[in-house]
Amino acid sequence: MRIFASKLHAMTNFLTDIPKDKLLHVLYASIITSILKYILPLWWLIGVVCVIFAGKEIYDKLSGKGTPEWKDLLADCVGFLIGFA
């Protein structure tokens, strides 16, 4: 039981160290992917979500309302994998 509690504590600390922005990218990417995977064939799905994810970062850069980051795209990829599973 003590080992389980230790692992759970370590996992909780790991999740609290991830910025909220990145967790939101994972969440929204997984939702978008989990919906679109029933509508689009795989290659279309990959193309569409790449455009959506990259478009969001381009929008952030051009509008000045956000900060475009490669880590956001990485979080989107994680969300894609979760949503596709």
N, C-alpha and C positions, 0 to 999 in steps of 0.2 A: 504494500500500500504506500509506503514511504517513497519508493521509486516512482510510482505513478504520480504522486503529488509533486515530486521534484520535476518530472517531465512536463506535467501540466503547467507548473509555474514557469518553466523555461519557455514553453510555447506561448503563454500569456505575455511574458516579457517581450518575446519576439514580435508578436502582433502589435503591442503598444508602441514599439519602436518604428513601425511603418507609418509614414505620414498619412493623414486622413485623405489627402488628395489622391494618393496612389491606391488606397483601398477603394475609393469611389470609382477610379478608373477600372479596377478589377471588377467591381460590382456591376457597373453599367455595361462593360464589355461582355461580361458573362450573360447578362440579361438580353442584350441585343443579339448575341450569337445564339443563345438558346431559343429565341423566337425565329430568327432567320434560317436556322438549320432545317426547319420543317417546311420552309417555303422555297429555298434555293438549293440547286445542286452544289456539291462541295466546292468546285472551282469558282463558281459564281459567289458563293458565300465568302470564300477567302478574299476575292477581289473586292467585294462590297464592303466588308469590314475593314480592309486595309484603307480603302478610300475614306470611310467614316473616321477611323482612328487618326490617319494622317491629316485629314481635313480639319479635325478638331485642333490639332497642333498648329496647323497653318492659320486657322482662324485666330488662335491665341496670339500668334506673332503679328498678324496684320492688324488686328483690332486693338492690340495693346491691353485687352481686358484680362489677359492671362499670361502665363509664362510657359512658352513651349519648351518641353524637356524630353530627352530621349528616354528617361526613366518612366515617363507617362506612357510612351509607346510600349515599353517593356511590360508595364502593368496591364496595358490593353491586351498584349499577347497572352499573359497569364489568364486574364479574364476570358479570352477566346478559348483557351484550352479547357478551362472549367466549364464554360457554356457548351462546348462541343461534346464533352464527355457524357 
